[in-house]
Amino acid sequence: NWLLSRIEVPELYKSKAGFYDAQAKLTFRLNVKNDLLVNFYNSNDKFQLHNDTTYNYKNTIGSLTLRHRFNTDLKSTTSLICSLFKYEISNPNSADYSFKLTHNLADISLINDFEYFTKNRMKYVFGGTFNFYSVNPGERIVLNNSNITPVSSANDRALEYGLYAGTEYNVSGNLKIEGGIRLSGLISFDDGKK
């Protein structure tokens, strides 16, 4: 708001803008073979130009990651990740066209990765993943006595799963050859289709 108030453009009078981003990371050494990583991120962006429509975007991500070393050749990484995104666009000041439009997306993932190193410059990777999605495509809510038609939609929910394996050969310090395969699928909980 401070910067916008100093711009001498009539179209920007009565405008508002603000944002923030915050992130925190912590690493815990549980013991010689295990590390726990905690990560959190949050952001919020909101602006309104010329006392008109307000735009608001929010994003939150949190994760827990456990790194385990079985021995010098084999290690695993297990992660639980949650991501939430939403936006809201609204115009409560219009006499005939006041509205609020919203959208939400949630994603929860469980990922387990393994890496196996051999003595002859080969590395093998394999693992699996599960991702749960919940999406609200959008709702338009009527405010006051608006002439706009309200719209409502149900959440779409799905589970994505996958297994993968691959290998990497280190030919020299600057040249590597990689190959792999991934099997994946998607299950929708809303329309019965897979």
Residue pairs with C-beta under 8 A, 6 or more apart in sequence:
1 16
1 17
1 18
3 17
4 12
4 15
4 16
4 17
11 49
11 50
12 49
12 50
13 50
13 51
14 50
14 51
15 47
15 48
15 49
15 50
15 51
16 46
16 47
16 48
17 46
17 47
17 48
18 44
18 45
18 46
18 47
19 43
19 44
19 45
19 46
19 47
20 43
20 44
21 41
21 42
21 43
22 40
22 41
22 42
22 43
23 39
23 40
23 41
23 42
24 38
24 39
24 40
25 37
25 38
25 39
25 40
26 37
26 38
26 39
27 35
27 36
27 37
27 38
28 35
28 36
28 37
28 38
29 35
30 36
32 69
33 68
33 69
33 70
34 66
34 67
34 68
34 69
35 66
35 67
36 64
36 65
36 66
36 67
37 63
37 64
37 65
37 66
37 67
38 63
38 64
39 61
39 62
39 63
39 65
40 61
40 62
40 63
41 59
41 60
41 61
41 62
42 58
42 59
42 60
42 61
43 57
43 58
43 59
43 60
44 56
44 57
44 58
44 59
45 55
45 56
45 57
45 58
46 54
46 55
46 56
46 57
47 54
47 55
48 54
48 55
51 93
52 91
52 93
53 89
53 90
53 91
54 88
54 89
54 90
54 91
55 87
55 88
55 89
56 87
56 88
56 89
56 90
57 85
57 86
57 87
58 84
58 85
58 86
58 87
59 83
59 84
59 85
60 83
60 84
60 85
61 81
61 82
61 83
61 84
62 81
62 82
63 79
63 80
63 81
63 82
64 79
64 80
65 77
65 78
65 79
65 80
66 77
66 78
66 79
67 75
67 76
67 77
68 75
68 76
68 77
68 78
69 75
70 76
72 117
73 116
73 117
73 118
74 114
74 115
74 116
74 117
75 114
75 115
76 112
76 113
76 114
76 115
77 111
77 112
77 113
77 115
78 110
78 111
78 112
78 113
79 109
79 110
79 111
79 112
80 108
80 109
80 110
81 107
81 108
81 109
81 110
81 111
82 106
82 107
82 108
82 109
83 105
83 106
83 107
83 108
83 109
84 104
84 105
84 106
84 107
85 104
85 105
85 106
86 102
86 103
86 104
86 105
87 102
87 103
88 100
88 101
88 102
89 100
89 101
89 102
90 99
90 100
90 101
90 143
91 97
91 98
91 99
92 98
92 100
92 143
92 144
94 146
95 144
95 145
96 146
96 147
97 146
97 147
97 148
98 142
98 143
98 144
98 146
98 148
99 140
99 141
99 142
99 143
99 146
99 148
100 140
100 141
100 143
101 138
101 139
101 140
101 141
102 136
102 138
102 139
102 141
103 136
103 137
103 138
104 134
104 135
104 136
104 155
105 133
105 134
105 135
105 136
106 133
106 134
106 135
107 131
107 132
107 133
107 134
108 131
108 132
109 129
109 130
109 131
109 132
110 129
110 130
111 127
111 128
111 129
111 130
112 127
112 128
112 129
113 125
113 126
113 127
114 125
114 126
114 127
115 123
115 124
115 125
116 123
116 124
116 125
116 126
117 123
118 124
121 169
121 170
121 171
122 167
122 168
122 169
122 170
123 167
123 168
123 169
123 170
124 165
124 166
124 167
124 168
125 164
125 165
125 166
125 167
125 168
125 180
126 163
126 164
126 165
126 166
127 163
127 164
128 161
128 162
128 163
128 164
129 160
129 161
129 162
129 164
130 159
130 160
130 161
131 159
131 160
131 161
132 157
132 158
132 159
133 156
133 157
133 158
133 159
133 160
134 155
134 156
134 157
135 155
135 156
135 157
136 153
136 154
136 155
136 156
137 153
137 156
138 151
138 153
139 150
139 151
139 152
139 153
140 148
140 149
140 150
140 151
140 152
141 150
142 148
142 149
142 150
154 190
155 190
156 188
156 190
157 188
157 189
157 190
158 186
158 187
158 188
158 189
158 190
159 186
159 187
159 189
160 184
160 185
160 186
160 187
161 184
161 185
161 186
161 187
162 182
162 183
162 184
162 185
163 182
163 183
163 184
164 180
164 181
164 182
164 183
165 180
165 181
166 178
166 179
166 180
166 181
167 178
167 179
167 180
168 176
168 177
168 178
169 176
169 177
169 178
170 176
171 177
185 194
186 194
187 194
188 194
